[in-house]
């Protein structure tokens, strides 16, 4: 059983060290905007790949939750297209692309707010919890 308690590192509002993502939705996707801070750094002035992966994972999961699925991530493949620099504002989106019974597939991406730069993409395989 999955129980949310507002301490999720990615979206929990009670976690003082978390990302505190505010997730919304449109007709087919879940969305968030985010500005990377110095505390998200890997190499000098570049966002850590683990933070990028965490955000793609979170949005992929929420894309499935939005459709009523209770899921956990079984696999996440991330393609880093361009470095994201500290201070950058981004738009993140994800949508479910396929339902194969116990497995749900979702695609996610991080891009510039004006959608002219694609920074990273994610392909998630999500396992339904019953």
Buried (B, 14 or more C-beta within 10 A) or exposed (E): EEEEEEEBBBBBEEBEEBBBBEBEBEEEBBBBEBEBEEEBBBEEEBBBBEBBBBBBBBBBBBBBBBBEBBBEBEEBEBEBBEBBEBEBEBBBBBBBEEBEEEBBBBBBBBBBEEEEBEBBBBBBBBBBEE
